[in-house]
């Protein structure tokens, strides 16, 4: 039997000023999960990083940064697996085609997906009839 522990959906305006708020929600969720104490802070940091990067990308590329648009975030914890989905209405991109960033070049952008992949167990992206979905998963047991 599959036990769903958490289902949480939030919608935020398409504005970067909500990034800290979104990160705080992710961190608090991680701290409330039934995970070993010694890994809880790391999980909270990883989830905050992955989610703020994903939402920042969604805001930047969604409807040409149309501030009237919104970004939806869905958290689900089921059978010791955490799933976070970020929904937006942007033009989309090819996740597989993204190059590894050049870290010896001092650039302000271009590392978000790399960081997300580094801290999450799987990252998938797909388009739907209603927009784009970036799905990030992490085993928490």
DOFI-292048 format. One record per atom (N, C-alpha, C, O): residue in one letter; x, y, z; residue number from 1; atom name. Coordinates in steps of 0.02 Angstrom, whole numbers, plus 50000, padded with zeros to 5 digits. Layout:
N
a_X_Y_Z_NUM_CA
...
! end
This chain:
141
x_50042_49941_50000_1_N
x_50000_50000_50000_1_CA
x_50044_50062_50000_1_C
x_50092_50067_50039_1_O
x_50028_50110_49957_2_N
x_50066_50172_49953_2_CA
x_50038_50223_50002_2_C
x_49978_50236_50003_2_O
x_50082_50250_50042_3_N
x_50060_50300_50090_3_CA
x_50082_50369_50067_3_C
x_50142_50381_50060_3_O
x_50034_50413_50056_4_N
x_50050_50482_50040_4_CA
x_50052_50521_50105_4_C
x_50003_50523_50142_4_O
x_50109_50552_50117_5_N
x_50118_50590_50179_5_CA
x_50100_50663_50168_5_C
x_50069_50694_50211_5_O
x_50122_50691_50111_6_N
x_50112_50762_50099_6_CA
x_50090_50772_50027_6_C
x_50117_50742_49980_6_O
x_50041_50815_50018_7_N
x_50023_50844_49953_7_CA
x_50013_50918_49965_7_C
x_49969_50937_50004_7_O
x_50052_50959_49933_8_N
x_50048_51031_49944_8_CA
x_50057_51066_49877_8_C
x_50105_51053_49841_8_O
x_50011_51110_49861_9_N
x_50015_51151_49800_9_CA
x_50016_51224_49820_9_C
x_49977_51246_49863_9_O
x_50060_51262_49789_10_N
x_50060_51335_49800_10_CA
x_50066_51369_49732_10_C
x_50095_51341_49685_10_O
x_50039_51428_49728_11_N
x_50043_51468_49667_11_CA
x_50071_51536_49688_11_C
x_50046_51568_49734_11_O
x_50123_51558_49652_12_N
x_50153_51623_49667_12_CA
x_50153_51665_49604_12_C
x_50157_51638_49549_12_O
x_50148_51730_49612_13_N
x_50153_51774_49554_13_CA
x_50220_51766_49519_13_C
x_50269_51745_49549_13_O
x_50221_51782_49456_14_N
x_50280_51776_49414_14_CA
x_50329_51834_49429_14_C
x_50345_51874_49385_14_O
x_50352_51837_49492_15_N
x_50396_51891_49513_15_CA
x_50451_51863_49558_15_C
x_50438_51821_49602_15_O
x_50512_51885_49547_16_N
x_50570_51858_49584_16_CA
x_50567_51874_49658_16_C
x_50601_51841_49698_16_O
x_50529_51923_49678_17_N
x_50526_51940_49749_17_CA
x_50497_51883_49791_17_C
x_50502_51885_49852_17_O
x_50465_51833_49759_18_N
x_50437_51776_49795_18_CA
x_50486_51718_49801_18_C
x_50468_51667_49831_18_O
x_50546_51724_49775_19_N
x_50594_51668_49778_19_CA
x_50612_51649_49849_19_C
x_50615_51590_49865_19_O
x_50625_51698_49891_20_N
x_50643_51683_49960_20_CA
x_50586_51648_49997_20_C
x_50598_51602_50036_20_O
x_50525_51669_49984_21_N
x_50466_51639_50013_21_CA
x_50460_51565_49992_21_C
x_50448_51522_50034_21_O
x_50468_51553_49928_22_N
x_50464_51484_49901_22_CA
x_50520_51441_49932_22_C
x_50507_51384_49951_22_O
x_50580_51468_49936_23_N
x_50635_51431_49967_23_CA
x_50622_51415_50039_23_C
x_50639_51361_50063_23_O
x_50592_51462_50075_24_N
x_50577_51451_50146_24_CA
x_50525_51395_50155_24_C
x_50530_51355_50201_24_O
x_50476_51393_50111_25_N
x_50426_51340_50113_25_CA
x_50460_51272_50102_25_C
x_50446_51224_50138_25_O
x_50503_51269_50052_26_N
x_50539_51207_50037_26_CA
x_50581_51184_50097_26_C
x_50581_51126_50115_26_O
x_50616_51232_50127_27_N
x_50658_51216_50184_27_CA
x_50617_51191_50243_27_C
x_50635_51141_50275_27_O
x_50562_51224_50257_28_N
x_50520_51204_50313_28_CA
x_50490_51135_50301_28_C
x_50486_51095_50348_28_O
x_50468_51122_50241_29_N
x_50441_51056_50224_29_CA
x_50493_51002_50238_29_C
x_50478_50951_50269_29_O
x_50554_51013_50215_30_N
x_50608_50965_50226_30_CA
x_50620_50953_50300_30_C
x_50633_50897_50321_30_O
x_50617_51006_50340_31_N
x_50630_51000_50411_31_CA
x_50573_50963_50448_31_C
x_50584_50937_50502_31_O
x_50514_50962_50418_32_N
x_50457_50928_50449_32_CA
x_50452_50854_50431_32_C
x_50415_50817_50463_32_O
x_50489_50833_50380_33_N
x_50485_50764_50358_33_CA
x_50520_50717_50407_33_C
x_50564_50737_50444_33_O
x_50498_50655_50406_34_N
x_50526_50604_50450_34_CA
x_50590_50576_50418_34_C
x_50590_50522_50389_34_O
x_50644_50615_50423_35_N
x_50709_50594_50397_35_CA
x_50759_50596_50454_35_C
x_50748_50631_50504_35_O
x_50814_50559_50448_36_N
x_50864_50560_50502_36_CA
x_50888_50632_50517_36_C
x_50899_50672_50471_36_O
x_50895_50646_50580_37_N
x_50915_50713_50602_37_CA
x_50979_50737_50568_37_C
x_50985_50796_50551_37_O
x_51027_50691_50558_38_N
x_51091_50711_50529_38_CA
x_51087_50729_50455_38_C
x_51133_50759_50428_38_O
x_51032_50712_50422_39_N
x_51024_50731_50351_39_CA
x_50972_50785_50340_39_C
x_50964_50809_50283_39_O
x_50936_50804_50391_40_N
x_50880_50851_50384_40_CA
x_50902_50919_50358_40_C
x_50872_50946_50312_40_O
x_50955_50947_50386_41_N
x_50977_51014_50365_41_CA
x_51003_51012_50293_41_C
x_50993_51060_50255_41_O
x_51038_50958_50274_42_N
x_51062_50952_50206_42_CA
x_51004_50947_50157_42_C
x_51004_50979_50105_42_O
x_50954_50907_50174_43_N
x_50895_50901_50132_43_CA
x_50861_50969_50125_43_C
x_50840_50988_50070_43_O
x_50855_51006_50180_44_N
x_50823_51072_50178_44_CA
x_50861_51119_50132_44_C
x_50831_51155_50092_44_O
x_50927_51119_50137_45_N
x_50969_51161_50094_45_CA
x_50961_51142_50020_45_C
x_50951_51185_49977_45_O
x_50965_51077_50007_46_N
x_50959_51052_49938_46_CA
x_50891_51069_49908_46_C
x_50886_51090_49850_46_O
x_50839_51060_49946_47_N
x_50771_51074_49921_47_CA
x_50762_51149_49909_47_C
x_50732_51168_49859_47_O
x_50787_51190_49954_48_N
x_50784_51263_49945_48_CA
x_50821_51283_49881_48_C
x_50794_51320_49840_48_O
x_50882_51258_49873_49_N
x_50922_51275_49814_49_CA
x_50887_51253_49749_49_C
x_50880_51293_49703_49_O
x_50866_51190_49747_50_N
x_50835_51164_49686_50_CA
x_50771_51202_49669_50_C
x_50760_51220_49611_50_O
x_50730_51215_49718_51_N
x_50667_51247_49704_51_CA
x_50675_51320_49685_51_C
x_50643_51344_49639_51_O
x_50718_51357_49720_52_N
x_50727_51427_49702_52_CA
x_50758_51434_49632_52_C
x_50740_51479_49595_52_O
x_50804_51389_49614_53_N
x_50832_51391_49546_53_CA
x_50778_51375_49495_53_C
x_50774_51409_49443_53_O
x_50738_51324_49508_54_N
x_50685_51305_49460_54_CA
x_50633_51361_49452_54_C
x_50613_51376_49396_54_O
x_50613_51390_49507_55_N
x_50562_51444_49504_55_CA
x_50592_51507_49472_55_C
x_50558_51541_49434_55_O
x_50655_51521_49487_56_N
x_50688_51579_49455_56_CA
x_50689_51570_49379_56_C
x_50676_51618_49342_56_O
x_50705_51510_49356_57_N
x_50704_51497_49284_57_CA
x_50633_51503_49256_57_C
x_50624_51533_49203_57_O
x_50585_51476_49291_58_N
x_50515_51480_49268_58_CA
x_50493_51553_49263_58_C
x_50460_51572_49214_58_O
x_50511_51593_49311_59_N
x_50492_51664_49311_59_CA
x_50528_51700_49254_59_C
x_50497_51740_49218_59_O
x_50592_51686_49245_60_N
x_50631_51720_49194_60_CA
x_50605_51706_49124_60_C
x_50601_51751_49082_60_O
x_50587_51644_49111_61_N
x_50568_51624_49043_61_CA
x_50493_51617_49032_61_C
x_50472_51606_48976_61_O
x_50454_51623_49084_62_N
x_50381_51614_49077_62_CA
x_50349_51675_49047_62_C
x_50352_51730_49075_62_O
x_50318_51666_48990_63_N
x_50280_51720_48958_63_CA
x_50319_51785_48955_63_C
x_50292_51838_48969_63_O
x_50382_51779_48937_64_N
x_50425_51839_48933_64_CA
x_50422_51880_48997_64_C
x_50418_51941_48995_64_O
x_50425_51844_49053_65_N
x_50424_51876_49120_65_CA
x_50361_51919_49130_65_C
x_50364_51973_49160_65_O
x_50305_51894_49106_66_N
x_50241_51929_49114_66_CA
x_50222_51926_49188_66_C
x_50205_51872_49214_66_O
x_50223_51982_49222_67_N
x_50210_51982_49294_67_CA
x_50138_51965_49311_67_C
x_50123_51952_49369_67_O
x_50093_51965_49262_68_N
x_50024_51945_49275_68_CA
x_50017_51869_49276_68_C
x_49965_51843_49298_68_O
x_50067_51833_49253_69_N
x_50066_51760_49251_69_CA
x_50084_51734_49321_69_C
x_50100_51772_49366_69_O
x_50081_51668_49329_70_N
x_50099_51638_49393_70_CA
x_50137_51574_49382_70_C
x_50138_51546_49327_70_O
x_50169_51550_49435_71_N
x_50206_51487_49435_71_CA
x_50174_51444_49489_71_C
x_50163_51466_49545_71_O
x_50158_51382_49471_72_N
x_50129_51335_49519_72_CA
x_50182_51285_49540_72_C
x_50220_51260_49498_72_O
x_50184_51270_49604_73_N
x_50231_51222_49632_73_CA
x_50191_51169_49668_73_C
x_50146_51184_49708_73_O
x_50208_51107_49655_74_N
x_50172_51051_49686_74_CA
x_50223_51006_49720_74_C
x_50270_50982_49689_74_O
x_50213_50995_49785_75_N
x_50255_50950_49825_75_CA
x_50215_50887_49839_75_C
x_50156_50890_49853_75_O
x_50249_50830_49835_76_N
x_50217_50767_49854_76_CA
x_50269_50723_49886_76_C
x_50324_50715_49861_76_O
x_50251_50693_49942_77_N
x_50294_50644_49975_77_CA
x_50253_50580_49980_77_C
x_50200_50579_50010_77_O
x_50281_50528_49950_78_N
x_50246_50464_49948_78_CA
x_50298_50408_49950_78_C
x_50345_50409_49910_78_O
x_50289_50361_49995_79_N
x_50335_50304_50001_79_CA
x_50409_50325_50002_79_C
x_50449_50297_49966_79_O
x_50425_50373_50044_80_N
x_50494_50398_50053_80_CA
x_50523_50429_49990_80_C
x_50584_50432_49983_80_O
x_50481_50452_49946_81_N
x_50503_50488_49886_81_CA
x_50472_50557_49885_81_C
x_50411_50565_49891_81_O
x_50514_50607_49878_82_N
x_50492_50676_49874_82_CA
x_50490_50696_49800_82_C
x_50539_50686_49764_82_O
x_50435_50723_49779_83_N
x_50428_50748_49711_83_CA
x_50408_50821_49714_83_C
x_50361_50840_49750_83_O
x_50443_50862_49676_84_N
x_50427_50933_49672_84_CA
x_50419_50949_49598_84_C
x_50463_50936_49557_84_O
x_50361_50977_49581_85_N
x_50348_50996_49511_85_CA
x_50337_51071_49507_85_C
x_50301_51101_49548_85_O
x_50368_51102_49458_86_N
x_50360_51173_49445_86_CA
x_50327_51181_49377_86_C
x_50353_51158_49326_86_O
x_50270_51214_49376_87_N
x_50230_51223_49316_87_CA
x_50235_51296_49294_87_C
x_50227_51342_49334_87_O
x_50248_51307_49229_88_N
x_50250_51376_49203_88_CA
x_50222_51377_49132_88_C
x_50204_51325_49104_88_O
x_50219_51436_49103_89_N
x_50190_51445_49036_89_CA
x_50240_51474_48987_89_C
x_50221_51506_48938_89_O
x_50304_51463_48999_90_N
x_50356_51490_48955_90_CA
x_50363_51451_48890_90_C
x_50324_51406_48875_90_O
x_50414_51470_48853_91_N
x_50427_51439_48788_91_CA
x_50454_51369_48791_91_C
x_50450_51332_48743_91_O
x_50483_51351_48848_92_N
x_50510_51284_48855_92_CA
x_50583_51279_48834_92_C
x_50611_51327_48806_92_O
x_50613_51221_48847_93_N
x_50682_51210_48828_93_CA
x_50695_51135_48825_93_C
x_50652_51095_48845_93_O
x_50753_51116_48799_94_N
x_50772_51046_48793_94_CA
x_50821_51030_48849_94_C
x_50880_51049_48846_94_O
x_50797_50997_48901_95_N
x_50838_50982_48960_95_CA
x_50901_50942_48941_95_C
x_50954_50955_48968_95_O
x_50894_50895_48895_96_N
x_50950_50853_48875_96_CA
x_51004_50892_48837_96_C
x_51062_50872_48836_96_O
x_50985_50946_48805_97_N
x_51032_50984_48764_97_CA
x_51071_51037_48804_97_C
x_51116_51069_48776_97_O
x_51056_51046_48867_98_N
x_51091_51097_48906_98_CA
x_51163_51075_48918_98_C
x_51175_51020_48942_98_O
x_51211_51119_48903_99_N
x_51281_51101_48914_99_CA
x_51300_51108_48988_99_C
x_51267_51143_49026_99_O
x_51353_51073_49006_100_N
x_51381_51082_49073_100_CA
x_51411_51152_49076_100_C
x_51448_51171_49030_100_O
x_51396_51191_49127_101_N
x_51421_51260_49130_101_CA
x_51497_51262_49138_101_C
x_51528_51216_49166_101_O
x_51526_51315_49113_102_N
x_51598_51328_49120_102_CA
x_51608_51367_49185_102_C
x_51592_51427_49188_102_O
x_51635_51334_49235_103_N
x_51641_51367_49300_103_CA
x_51701_51413_49304_103_C
x_51705_51454_49350_103_O
x_51748_51408_49257_104_N
x_51804_51454_49259_104_CA
x_51787_51522_49229_104_C
x_51825_51569_49235_104_O
x_51729_51526_49198_105_N
x_51704_51590_49173_105_CA
x_51656_51619_49225_105_C
x_51612_51584_49249_105_O
x_51666_51681_49241_106_N
x_51624_51714_49291_106_CA
x_51559_51739_49259_106_C
x_51555_51797_49238_106_O
x_51510_51696_49256_107_N
x_51445_51714_49228_107_CA
x_51393_51716_49283_107_C
x_51396_51678_49332_107_O
x_51345_51760_49275_108_N
x_51292_51765_49324_108_CA
x_51238_51713_49314_108_C
x_51200_51697_49360_108_O
x_51233_51686_49254_109_N
x_51179_51639_49236_109_CA
x_51207_51575_49207_109_C
x_51266_51569_49191_109_O
x_51162_51526_49201_110_N
x_51179_51466_49164_110_CA
x_51199_51406_49206_110_C
x_51222_51355_49179_110_O
x_51191_51410_49272_111_N
x_51211_51354_49315_111_CA
x_51152_51322_49352_111_C
x_51161_51271_49385_111_O
x_51093_51351_49347_112_N
x_51036_51328_49387_112_CA
x_51019_51255_49378_112_C
x_51012_51218_49427_112_O
x_51010_51233_49316_113_N
x_50993_51163_49303_113_CA
x_51049_51117_49326_113_C
x_51036_51063_49352_113_O
x_51111_51138_49317_114_N
x_51168_51099_49341_114_CA
x_51163_51089_49417_114_C
x_51172_51033_49442_114_O
x_51149_51142_49454_115_N
x_51142_51137_49527_115_CA
x_51083_51093_49546_115_C
x_51088_51051_49591_115_O
x_51027_51101_49511_116_N
x_50969_51059_49525_116_CA
x_50986_50986_49516_116_C
x_50970_50945_49558_116_O
x_51018_50970_49460_117_N
x_51037_50900_49447_117_CA
x_51086_50874_49499_117_C
x_51086_50815_49515_117_O
x_51127_50918_49526_118_N
x_51177_50898_49576_118_CA
x_51147_50879_49643_118_C
x_51174_50837_49678_118_O
x_51090_50910_49660_119_N
x_51062_50898_49727_119_CA
x_50999_50855_49727_119_C
x_50976_50834_49781_119_O
x_50971_50842_49669_120_N
x_50911_50799_49665_120_CA
x_50930_50733_49632_120_C
x_50979_50729_49595_120_O
x_50891_50681_49645_121_N
x_50905_50615_49617_121_CA
x_50885_50610_49543_121_C
x_50918_50576_49505_121_O
x_50832_50643_49524_122_N
x_50812_50643_49453_122_CA
x_50779_50710_49437_122_C
x_50746_50740_49479_122_O
x_50788_50731_49375_123_N
x_50759_50793_49351_123_CA
x_50732_50778_49281_123_C
x_50768_50754_49237_123_O
x_50668_50792_49271_124_N
x_50636_50782_49207_124_CA
x_50597_50845_49188_124_C
x_50573_50882_49231_124_O
x_50592_50855_49123_125_N
x_50556_50913_49098_125_CA
x_50512_50892_49040_125_C
x_50533_50853_48997_125_O
x_50451_50916_49040_126_N
x_50408_50902_48983_126_CA
x_50355_50957_48974_126_C
x_50338_50993_49021_126_O
x_50332_50961_48912_127_N
x_50279_51009_48896_127_CA
x_50212_50974_48900_127_C
x_50206_50915_48884_127_O
x_50162_51011_48922_128_N
x_50093_50985_48923_128_CA
x_50050_51034_48884_128_C
x_50074_51086_48860_128_O
x_49987_51018_48878_129_N
x_49940_51064_48843_129_CA
x_49934_51130_48879_129_C
x_49919_51182_48848_129_O
x_49945_51130_48945_130_N
x_49937_51192_48984_130_CA
x_50003_51226_49002_130_C
x_50002_51275_49038_130_O
x_50059_51201_48978_131_N
x_50123_51233_48993_131_CA
x_50180_51183_49000_131_C
x_50180_51130_48970_131_O
x_50228_51202_49042_132_N
x_50288_51162_49053_132_CA
x_50290_51136_49124_132_C
x_50262_51167_49169_132_O
x_50322_51079_49133_133_N
x_50329_51050_49199_133_CA
x_50402_51028_49208_133_C
x_50428_50988_49169_133_O
x_50434_51053_49260_134_N
x_50499_51029_49281_134_CA
x_50487_50987_49344_134_C
x_50463_51013_49394_134_O
x_50503_50923_49340_135_N
x_50491_50878_49397_135_CA
x_50558_50856_49426_135_C
x_50602_50831_49390_135_O
x_50565_50867_49491_136_N
x_50626_50849_49527_136_CA
x_50607_50798_49580_136_C
x_50557_50805_49616_136_O
x_50647_50745_49586_137_N
x_50633_50693_49635_137_CA
x_50694_50680_49679_137_C
x_50751_50687_49658_137_O
x_50679_50660_49741_138_N
x_50732_50643_49788_138_CA
x_50706_50590_49835_138_C
x_50652_50595_49863_138_O
x_50747_50539_49844_139_N
x_50732_50486_49893_139_CA
x_50749_50515_49962_139_C
x_50802_50544_49971_139_O
x_50704_50507_50010_140_N
x_50716_50538_50075_140_CA
x_50723_50488_50131_140_C
x_50726_50507_50190_140_O
x_50727_50424_50115_141_N
x_50734_50374_50168_141_CA
x_50805_50347_50170_141_C
x_50820_50305_50212_141_O
! end
